[in-house]
Amino acid sequence: MKLKIVLIWLVMVFAGCATPLTIAGKSTKVTFNPEEVKGCRYIQTITTIGKFAIGGVSESRLSATNLAKNKAAELGGNILYVKSMTTSPSLATTLSADVYSTSQ
């Protein structure tokens, strides 16, 4: 019985979907090209962590990206220049990005 409870608990802990995008986050552009942010107003650097989910690495990366897009929008940005994205052995993804705004 204890084993069943532990297994159910583990499934609940690791199950899940990617972090959803907010309405504002949906309009935030993501780029890996520094040329695309030239002339844009720098806001700040952010770091997000997408946790492991049933979807594995791709779900973790999507969560980290969605968290970053949502945060960029909260800060008044609309373009996200991703500087690094790494996935740990525990399948958590850390994303570091600069937030920019195309409006001066």
VMD Tcl script that builds the backbone (N, CA, C; Angstrom):
set m [mol new atoms 312]
animate dup $m
set s [atomselect $m all]
$s set {name element resname resid chain x y z} {
  {N N MET 1 A 0.821 -1.198 0.000}
  {CA C MET 1 A 0.000 0.000 0.000}
  {C C MET 1 A 0.865 1.263 0.000}
  {N N LYS 2 A 1.928 1.241 0.806}
  {CA C LYS 2 A 2.813 2.406 0.860}
  {C C LYS 2 A 3.459 2.655 -0.499}
  {N N LEU 3 A 3.814 1.576 -1.182}
  {CA C LEU 3 A 4.431 1.706 -2.494}
  {C C LEU 3 A 3.477 2.384 -3.472}
  {N N LYS 4 A 2.206 2.023 -3.438}
  {CA C LYS 4 A 1.219 2.649 -4.320}
  {C C LYS 4 A 1.105 4.140 -4.030}
  {N N ILE 5 A 1.095 4.495 -2.767}
  {CA C ILE 5 A 0.987 5.899 -2.391}
  {C C ILE 5 A 2.215 6.665 -2.879}
  {N N VAL 6 A 3.379 6.084 -2.711}
  {CA C VAL 6 A 4.610 6.728 -3.169}
  {C C VAL 6 A 4.596 6.883 -4.684}
  {N N LEU 7 A 4.177 5.869 -5.396}
  {CA C LEU 7 A 4.120 5.941 -6.860}
  {C C LEU 7 A 3.127 6.997 -7.327}
  {N N ILE 8 A 1.979 7.053 -6.714}
  {CA C ILE 8 A 0.990 8.075 -7.072}
  {C C ILE 8 A 1.556 9.462 -6.789}
  {N N TRP 9 A 2.217 9.625 -5.657}
  {CA C TRP 9 A 2.817 10.909 -5.312}
  {C C TRP 9 A 3.871 11.313 -6.345}
  {N N LEU 10 A 4.719 10.364 -6.742}
  {CA C LEU 10 A 5.762 10.658 -7.733}
  {C C LEU 10 A 5.161 11.081 -9.059}
  {N N VAL 11 A 4.125 10.412 -9.495}
  {CA C VAL 11 A 3.471 10.778 -10.750}
  {C C VAL 11 A 2.910 12.193 -10.648}
  {N N MET 12 A 2.308 12.519 -9.528}
  {CA C MET 12 A 1.741 13.854 -9.352}
  {C C MET 12 A 2.826 14.924 -9.329}
  {N N VAL 13 A 3.963 14.612 -8.717}
  {CA C VAL 13 A 5.061 15.574 -8.645}
  {C C VAL 13 A 5.655 15.824 -10.018}
  {N N PHE 14 A 5.868 14.759 -10.779}
  {CA C PHE 14 A 6.547 14.906 -12.063}
  {C C PHE 14 A 5.612 15.124 -13.241}
  {N N ALA 15 A 4.346 14.932 -13.037}
  {CA C ALA 15 A 3.396 15.158 -14.123}
  {C C ALA 15 A 3.177 16.654 -14.272}
  {N N GLY 16 A 2.745 17.020 -15.407}
  {CA C GLY 16 A 2.437 18.429 -15.604}
  {C C GLY 16 A 2.676 18.839 -17.023}
  {N N CYS 17 A 2.320 20.041 -17.285}
  {CA C CYS 17 A 2.470 20.592 -18.619}
  {C C CYS 17 A 3.400 21.787 -18.530}
  {N N ALA 18 A 3.759 22.282 -19.700}
  {CA C ALA 18 A 4.600 23.473 -19.736}
  {C C ALA 18 A 3.843 24.644 -19.133}
  {N N THR 19 A 4.600 25.584 -18.615}
  {CA C THR 19 A 4.016 26.806 -18.082}
  {C C THR 19 A 3.238 27.500 -19.194}
  {N N PRO 20 A 1.990 27.886 -18.933}
  {CA C PRO 20 A 1.215 28.550 -19.985}
  {C C PRO 20 A 1.681 29.985 -20.211}
  {N N LEU 21 A 1.476 30.462 -21.417}
  {CA C LEU 21 A 1.795 31.847 -21.740}
  {C C LEU 21 A 0.645 32.763 -21.335}
  {N N THR 22 A 0.994 33.942 -20.847}
  {CA C THR 22 A -0.008 34.967 -20.596}
  {C C THR 22 A -0.356 35.603 -21.941}
  {N N ILE 23 A -1.387 36.412 -21.947}
  {CA C ILE 23 A -1.760 37.104 -23.192}
  {C C ILE 23 A -0.594 37.969 -23.669}
  {N N ALA 24 A 0.012 38.715 -22.748}
  {CA C ALA 24 A 1.148 39.573 -23.113}
  {C C ALA 24 A 2.365 38.740 -23.514}
  {N N GLY 25 A 2.572 37.609 -22.817}
  {CA C GLY 25 A 3.704 36.743 -23.138}
  {C C GLY 25 A 3.631 36.178 -24.543}
  {N N LYS 26 A 2.418 35.977 -25.042}
  {CA C LYS 26 A 2.232 35.433 -26.393}
  {C C LYS 26 A 2.775 36.364 -27.473}
  {N N SER 27 A 2.836 37.659 -27.176}
  {CA C SER 27 A 3.317 38.603 -28.190}
  {C C SER 27 A 4.807 38.913 -28.051}
  {N N THR 28 A 5.495 38.243 -27.128}
  {CA C THR 28 A 6.934 38.447 -26.951}
  {C C THR 28 A 7.700 37.571 -27.933}
  {N N LYS 29 A 8.546 38.197 -28.713}
  {CA C LYS 29 A 9.354 37.484 -29.711}
  {C C LYS 29 A 10.612 36.943 -29.038}
  {N N VAL 30 A 11.037 35.752 -29.446}
  {CA C VAL 30 A 12.268 35.135 -28.940}
  {C C VAL 30 A 13.278 35.076 -30.081}
  {N N THR 31 A 14.508 35.506 -29.797}
  {CA C THR 31 A 15.565 35.429 -30.796}
  {C C THR 31 A 16.862 34.935 -30.158}
  {N N PHE 32 A 17.680 34.291 -30.969}
  {CA C PHE 32 A 19.021 33.871 -30.563}
  {C C PHE 32 A 20.062 34.708 -31.318}
  {N N ASN 33 A 19.591 35.657 -32.115}
  {CA C ASN 33 A 20.441 36.472 -32.969}
  {C C ASN 33 A 20.608 37.867 -32.372}
  {N N PRO 34 A 21.814 38.230 -31.943}
  {CA C PRO 34 A 22.022 39.553 -31.332}
  {C C PRO 34 A 21.745 40.713 -32.294}
  {N N GLU 35 A 21.812 40.461 -33.594}
  {CA C GLU 35 A 21.540 41.513 -34.576}
  {C C GLU 35 A 20.089 41.988 -34.490}
  {N N GLU 36 A 19.192 41.122 -34.070}
  {CA C GLU 36 A 17.772 41.459 -34.031}
  {C C GLU 36 A 17.406 42.415 -32.898}
  {N N VAL 37 A 18.309 42.611 -31.942}
  {CA C VAL 37 A 18.005 43.534 -30.841}
  {C C VAL 37 A 18.783 44.844 -30.952}
  {N N LYS 38 A 19.556 44.982 -32.006}
  {CA C LYS 38 A 20.268 46.251 -32.215}
  {C C LYS 38 A 19.255 47.359 -32.420}
  {N N GLY 39 A 19.452 48.448 -31.704}
  {CA C GLY 39 A 18.540 49.575 -31.806}
  {C C GLY 39 A 17.345 49.469 -30.868}
  {N N CYS 40 A 17.218 48.337 -30.183}
  {CA C CYS 40 A 16.126 48.163 -29.222}
  {C C CYS 40 A 16.578 48.660 -27.849}
  {N N ARG 41 A 15.620 49.003 -27.008}
  {CA C ARG 41 A 15.928 49.493 -25.668}
  {C C ARG 41 A 16.092 48.302 -24.721}
  {N N TYR 42 A 17.280 48.198 -24.115}
  {CA C TYR 42 A 17.565 47.138 -23.143}
  {C C TYR 42 A 16.797 47.414 -21.861}
  {N N ILE 43 A 16.187 46.360 -21.290}
  {CA C ILE 43 A 15.466 46.507 -20.024}
  {C C ILE 43 A 16.242 45.831 -18.895}
  {N N GLN 44 A 16.449 44.519 -18.994}
  {CA C GLN 44 A 17.264 43.823 -17.998}
  {C C GLN 44 A 17.485 42.375 -18.420}
  {N N THR 45 A 18.396 41.719 -17.706}
  {CA C THR 45 A 18.675 40.300 -17.922}
  {C C THR 45 A 17.823 39.492 -16.944}
  {N N ILE 46 A 17.252 38.402 -17.439}
  {CA C ILE 46 A 16.446 37.534 -16.583}
  {C C ILE 46 A 16.929 36.094 -16.705}
  {N N THR 47 A 16.608 35.307 -15.693}
  {CA C THR 47 A 16.893 33.876 -15.694}
  {C C THR 47 A 15.629 33.156 -15.250}
  {N N THR 48 A 15.262 32.118 -15.983}
  {CA C THR 48 A 14.099 31.312 -15.611}
  {C C THR 48 A 14.503 29.846 -15.580}
  {N N ILE 49 A 13.730 29.060 -14.841}
  {CA C ILE 49 A 13.995 27.626 -14.739}
  {C C ILE 49 A 12.712 26.859 -15.036}
  {N N GLY 50 A 12.771 26.047 -16.072}
  {CA C GLY 50 A 11.657 25.166 -16.415}
  {C C GLY 50 A 11.882 23.824 -15.745}
  {N N LYS 51 A 10.957 23.419 -14.926}
  {CA C LYS 51 A 11.084 22.168 -14.173}
  {C C LYS 51 A 10.799 20.968 -15.057}
  {N N PHE 52 A 11.285 19.820 -14.619}
  {CA C PHE 52 A 11.035 18.555 -15.296}
  {C C PHE 52 A 9.534 18.261 -15.302}
  {N N ALA 53 A 9.058 17.738 -16.402}
  {CA C ALA 53 A 7.663 17.301 -16.507}
  {C C ALA 53 A 7.641 16.013 -17.329}
  {N N ILE 54 A 6.490 15.404 -17.420}
  {CA C ILE 54 A 6.349 14.145 -18.156}
  {C C ILE 54 A 6.884 14.271 -19.578}
  {N N GLY 55 A 6.743 15.449 -20.175}
  {CA C GLY 55 A 7.211 15.669 -21.539}
  {C C GLY 55 A 8.720 15.663 -21.683}
  {N N GLY 56 A 9.455 15.601 -20.571}
  {CA C GLY 56 A 10.911 15.524 -20.614}
  {C C GLY 56 A 11.574 16.846 -20.951}
  {N N VAL 57 A 12.695 16.753 -21.650}
  {CA C VAL 57 A 13.520 17.928 -21.950}
  {C C VAL 57 A 12.744 18.968 -22.750}
  {N N SER 58 A 11.991 18.558 -23.752}
  {CA C SER 58 A 11.280 19.534 -24.573}
  {C C SER 58 A 10.254 20.300 -23.738}
  {N N GLU 59 A 9.598 19.632 -22.816}
  {CA C GLU 59 A 8.618 20.283 -21.935}
  {C C GLU 59 A 9.320 21.246 -20.976}
  {N N SER 60 A 10.477 20.850 -20.470}
  {CA C SER 60 A 11.264 21.691 -19.579}
  {C C SER 60 A 11.729 22.957 -20.298}
  {N N ARG 61 A 12.185 22.803 -21.529}
  {CA C ARG 61 A 12.641 23.960 -22.314}
  {C C ARG 61 A 11.484 24.893 -22.648}
  {N N LEU 62 A 10.341 24.307 -22.986}
  {CA C LEU 62 A 9.170 25.121 -23.291}
  {C C LEU 62 A 8.733 25.901 -22.059}
  {N N SER 63 A 8.755 25.265 -20.892}
  {CA C SER 63 A 8.397 25.967 -19.653}
  {C C SER 63 A 9.345 27.130 -19.379}
  {N N ALA 64 A 10.639 26.896 -19.516}
  {CA C ALA 64 A 11.620 27.964 -19.281}
  {C C ALA 64 A 11.406 29.118 -20.257}
  {N N THR 65 A 11.127 28.799 -21.510}
  {CA C THR 65 A 10.890 29.830 -22.521}
  {C C THR 65 A 9.612 30.603 -22.229}
  {N N ASN 66 A 8.537 29.887 -21.895}
  {CA C ASN 66 A 7.271 30.558 -21.595}
  {C C ASN 66 A 7.385 31.449 -20.360}
  {N N LEU 67 A 8.088 30.963 -19.337}
  {CA C LEU 67 A 8.321 31.788 -18.144}
  {C C LEU 67 A 9.062 33.073 -18.513}
  {N N ALA 68 A 10.065 32.947 -19.373}
  {CA C ALA 68 A 10.856 34.107 -19.791}
  {C C ALA 68 A 10.013 35.080 -20.618}
  {N N LYS 69 A 9.197 34.560 -21.523}
  {CA C LYS 69 A 8.333 35.427 -22.330}
  {C C LYS 69 A 7.332 36.171 -21.444}
  {N N ASN 70 A 6.762 35.466 -20.474}
  {CA C ASN 70 A 5.821 36.108 -19.548}
  {C C ASN 70 A 6.514 37.197 -18.730}
  {N N LYS 71 A 7.713 36.894 -18.231}
  {CA C LYS 71 A 8.466 37.855 -17.421}
  {C C LYS 71 A 8.862 39.076 -18.258}
  {N N ALA 72 A 9.299 38.837 -19.490}
  {CA C ALA 72 A 9.667 39.948 -20.374}
  {C C ALA 72 A 8.479 40.882 -20.580}
  {N N ALA 73 A 7.317 40.314 -20.807}
  {CA C ALA 73 A 6.115 41.132 -20.997}
  {C C ALA 73 A 5.778 41.921 -19.734}
  {N N GLU 74 A 5.926 41.289 -18.565}
  {CA C GLU 74 A 5.676 41.983 -17.292}
  {C C GLU 74 A 6.601 43.192 -17.125}
  {N N LEU 75 A 7.817 43.052 -17.641}
  {CA C LEU 75 A 8.812 44.123 -17.516}
  {C C LEU 75 A 8.656 45.203 -18.590}
  {N N GLY 76 A 7.708 45.007 -19.492}
  {CA C GLY 76 A 7.490 45.986 -20.562}
  {C C GLY 76 A 8.259 45.689 -21.823}
  {N N GLY 77 A 8.847 44.506 -21.908}
  {CA C GLY 77 A 9.592 44.127 -23.102}
  {C C GLY 77 A 8.730 43.373 -24.100}
  {N N ASN 78 A 9.222 43.318 -25.336}
  {CA C ASN 78 A 8.513 42.542 -26.349}
  {C C ASN 78 A 9.448 41.719 -27.232}
  {N N ILE 79 A 10.725 41.699 -26.838}
  {CA C ILE 79 A 11.682 40.834 -27.541}
  {C C ILE 79 A 12.669 40.283 -26.512}
  {N N LEU 80 A 12.960 39.025 -26.655}
  {CA C LEU 80 A 13.788 38.299 -25.701}
  {C C LEU 80 A 14.989 37.732 -26.452}
  {N N TYR 81 A 16.179 38.197 -26.104}
  {CA C TYR 81 A 17.405 37.673 -26.710}
  {C C TYR 81 A 17.972 36.605 -25.785}
  {N N VAL 82 A 17.851 35.347 -26.184}
  {CA C VAL 82 A 18.305 34.219 -25.364}
  {C C VAL 82 A 19.819 34.098 -25.501}
  {N N LYS 83 A 20.498 34.205 -24.355}
  {CA C LYS 83 A 21.961 34.100 -24.325}
  {C C LYS 83 A 22.412 32.675 -24.047}
  {N N SER 84 A 21.642 31.947 -23.237}
  {CA C SER 84 A 21.991 30.548 -22.964}
  {C C SER 84 A 20.759 29.785 -22.511}
  {N N MET 85 A 20.773 28.495 -22.811}
  {CA C MET 85 A 19.722 27.590 -22.365}
  {C C MET 85 A 20.391 26.242 -22.124}
  {N N THR 86 A 20.395 25.812 -20.860}
  {CA C THR 86 A 21.037 24.547 -20.508}
  {C C THR 86 A 20.071 23.668 -19.730}
  {N N THR 87 A 20.195 22.374 -19.957}
  {CA C THR 87 A 19.358 21.418 -19.248}
  {C C THR 87 A 20.242 20.568 -18.357}
  {N N SER 88 A 19.878 20.493 -17.083}
  {CA C SER 88 A 20.663 19.759 -16.091}
  {C C SER 88 A 20.336 18.271 -16.159}
  {N N PRO 89 A 21.150 17.438 -15.485}
  {CA C PRO 89 A 20.853 16.008 -15.430}
  {C C PRO 89 A 19.474 15.703 -14.826}
  {N N SER 90 A 18.959 16.632 -13.996}
  {CA C SER 90 A 17.626 16.427 -13.413}
  {C C SER 90 A 16.525 16.867 -14.376}
  {N N LEU 91 A 16.915 17.268 -15.579}
  {CA C LEU 91 A 16.028 17.687 -16.660}
  {C C LEU 91 A 15.339 19.037 -16.414}
  {N N ALA 92 A 15.891 19.841 -15.531}
  {CA C ALA 92 A 15.423 21.213 -15.379}
  {C C ALA 92 A 16.205 22.074 -16.363}
  {N N THR 93 A 15.534 22.990 -17.039}
  {CA C THR 93 A 16.182 23.854 -18.018}
  {C C THR 93 A 16.311 25.263 -17.465}
  {N N THR 94 A 17.525 25.803 -17.526}
  {CA C THR 94 A 17.793 27.171 -17.102}
  {C C THR 94 A 18.008 28.020 -18.343}
  {N N LEU 95 A 17.261 29.110 -18.428}
  {CA C LEU 95 A 17.345 30.011 -19.577}
  {C C LEU 95 A 17.777 31.378 -19.069}
  {N N SER 96 A 18.771 31.954 -19.725}
  {CA C SER 96 A 19.223 33.311 -19.415}
  {C C SER 96 A 19.028 34.156 -20.655}
  {N N ALA 97 A 18.380 35.311 -20.489}
  {CA C ALA 97 A 18.066 36.137 -21.658}
  {C C ALA 97 A 18.039 37.605 -21.277}
  {N N ASP 98 A 18.277 38.445 -22.278}
  {CA C ASP 98 A 18.144 39.886 -22.129}
  {C C ASP 98 A 16.771 40.286 -22.657}
  {N N VAL 99 A 16.092 41.144 -21.901}
  {CA C VAL 99 A 14.785 41.638 -22.289}
  {C C VAL 99 A 14.966 42.997 -22.966}
  {N N TYR 100 A 14.327 43.171 -24.119}
  {CA C TYR 100 A 14.380 44.422 -24.868}
  {C C TYR 100 A 12.983 44.872 -25.235}
  {N N SER 101 A 12.883 46.138 -25.542}
  {CA C SER 101 A 11.647 46.689 -26.068}
  {C C SER 101 A 11.956 47.332 -27.415}
  {N N THR 102 A 11.089 47.110 -28.386}
  {CA C THR 102 A 11.295 47.722 -29.704}
  {C C THR 102 A 10.818 49.176 -29.702}
  {N N SER 103 A 10.060 49.571 -28.686}
  {CA C SER 103 A 9.637 50.974 -28.600}
  {C C SER 103 A 10.649 51.736 -27.750}
  {N N GLN 104 A 10.983 52.896 -28.201}
  {CA C GLN 104 A 11.975 53.709 -27.490}
  {C C GLN 104 A 11.260 54.495 -26.439}
}
mol reanalyze $m
mol bondsrecalc $m
mol representation Tube
mol addrep $m
